[in-house]
Amino acid sequence: MKISKIALVLMLSISIISCSSDDDNNTEDLTGQKGQLVLKFDNGVGDQDFIFGTSYNKSNGESYKLDQLKYIISNVSLLDSEGNTFEYPTEDNVFLVDEANGNNAGEIWITLDNVDAADYTSISFGVGIDQERYLRGADGQGDFLQIAQDAGMLWSWATGFRFVRLDGVFSSDTVTDQALNIHMGSVGTSLDNYREVTLPFPNSVLVRPSMTPEVHVKTDIATIFDGPTPVNFMDGYDQVHTDPIETPIIANNMMEMFEVHHVHNN
């Protein structure tokens, strides 16, 4: 009887090992496969939804209301679980996130086509336009030049792109509804305010021919003013354009405003 029990245990052990070995050998081969990935940018202020014309308070007691909110992202790349990086094609790798184009949920969707099928663990992208792209000249910007011009995201070409545009009014304990214009960008090649951020995914993003994952990127607009270096409108940060001291502070604060809130593998 004991011998039969021992034999049964051995048979079960061999079966489990065999199944485990089969599973290891049946790892999904994604070579050459492609899929889509959707980035959903959702602008907010702290834990509040962003709404045009709504008054939001800053940490120093100032408040602001915006009627324009838009920014540029570029150079999107993805890191997979095997340590490989997928870089979206350079010619198409620049996008305008314009709050005015949001859907009913307040989300601005960017669809990436022909992404290598893989299990991705993080995303990287630039805020603005890097020097390499700018040095291609106006003729080298493709369709995005017209998009930027139409959106008011371009100064004269010698100056270049606005990376972020916030227009509205601000109030303090001494003034009410004064003009607010944050138009931060690089200034030709003399001042480079392009920055890059890397965001981990809370769970793997599974790009497959039959699946289109959605990555929900939450942005906290308050960070632009109350980020690592808080700024006061009354100290001159109500009008930010090409100043070599003010614009890098806004650029560095913007690096901290992005977070991947959740992922849907659909």
Secondary structure, 3 states (H helix, E strand, C coil): CHHHHHHHHHHHHHHHHHHHHHHHHCCCCCCCCEEEEEEEEEEEECCEECCCCCCEECCCCCEEEEEEEEEEEEEEEEEECCCCEEECCHHHCEEEEEHHHCCCCCEEEEEEEEEECEEEEEEEEEECCCHHHHCCCHHHCCCHHHHHHHCCCECCCCCCECCEEEEEEEECCCCCCEEEEEEECCECCCECCCEEEEEEEEEEEEEECCECCEEEEEEECCHHHHCCCCCCHHHCCCEECCCCCHHHHHHHHHCCCEEEEEEECC
